[in-house]
Amino acid sequence: MRTFLIQLGVLLAAGLGAFGLSTLVEAQTIEELQQKITSQTSAIEKLEKEIAQYQGDIATLASKKKTLSNAIAALEVTRKKLEADIRLTQTKVDTTDLKIRQLGSEISYKEDEISARKAALKEALLSVYESDEQSLAQIALSNESFSGLWNDLETLEMFSSSVTANVEIIKALKSDLEAKNKAKKLEKGKLLGLKEELGDQKKITEDNKKQTTTLLTQTKNQETQYQKILKDKLALKDALEKELREYESTLKFILDPTSIPPRGTKVFAAPLNPLTITQQFGKTSSSGRLYASGTHNGTDFRAAVGTPVKAMLSGTVIGTGDTDLTCAGASYGKWVLIKHKNGLASLYAHFSLIKVSKGQTINTSDLIGYSGNTGYSTGPHLHLTVFAAAAVEVKNLPSKSCGGRTYTMPVAATNAYLDPMDYL
């Protein structure tokens, strides 16, 4: 019996050697995949640095004089940045796919090891059960000395310990398998998101090319024509804003301070990363909170075309729109309005692409669109307005400035506009 138990112990302790040899190729494949992932990660870092350089160039061009050559240069740098965005996202897609394949191989490896260990354990226990024909007393009487019995009992104890150890190994393998399955599921979700982002970036890039073509067509590549277009856009923007102010000044709203969070309560998550303010909220130039052009009903943040914009807080989308469809280059361009449960509402404007729709429920930090340069914008940025939610609504208003056409956008009593930085 002692010899038999030793043989079974060897089976449990080292009998899986054949399994180890059979998975050698699998292990090599996992290692090869990891090497590819490392290489892709390095490529991602290089592309991120390239994009950061383009973003810096775009910011520099935005600060320069508004000339046709600078406008064309900005569109060209934006094109390069967007194409780099596409390459970056494609590289992330490829890297995520490699990670999924690697996890798949590791999962397969773990499943095979668990099966092999279970089979070995089952075979050992079954063999012991079938060969256990003698009672302990019979074993004791059959030994020439008690030392032989003690040796058999010691071997039995060693065998029992080996069984226990293998059971613990199987438990650990199952736990590891569960973790890898969860990781694989997360990577698959990430892959779907990246593929959608890739499609979005291609749409934005195509739109950027159209803008370049349109600008060259409108200006006929002449600076004087470009300056005339800028002057006309500014006049239309001022006229439309005057109409809006006159309408909003007639709206009556009594703001109940208890219906909104107190100033300084940081209830919002950042819509962009990083947040760089280019124009603050305010009413007078002397306060240092506004340019001399007039009232600014929100806060502007630097954001290159195609930058993902996230919802600052969970809520419901109560409207989306595009003022360029009625008055091109005069107002918000593509916008999204979200009503939150804490008494506030947030408006995001100048998008290049909107990713949500009216009535949709969203969570904090959900993607709602990509920043752009639509509407009246002197450069790519995100305009953010915060309202007392009870006062804001989406209205269809006829505009004399826009030839009597009806434009759709959020409106509110003037005292319902709040400083976004009080809550960010």
Order of alpha helices (4+ residues) and beta strands (2+ residues): alpha-alpha-alpha-alpha-alpha-alpha-alpha-beta-beta-beta-beta-beta-beta-beta-beta-beta-beta-beta-beta
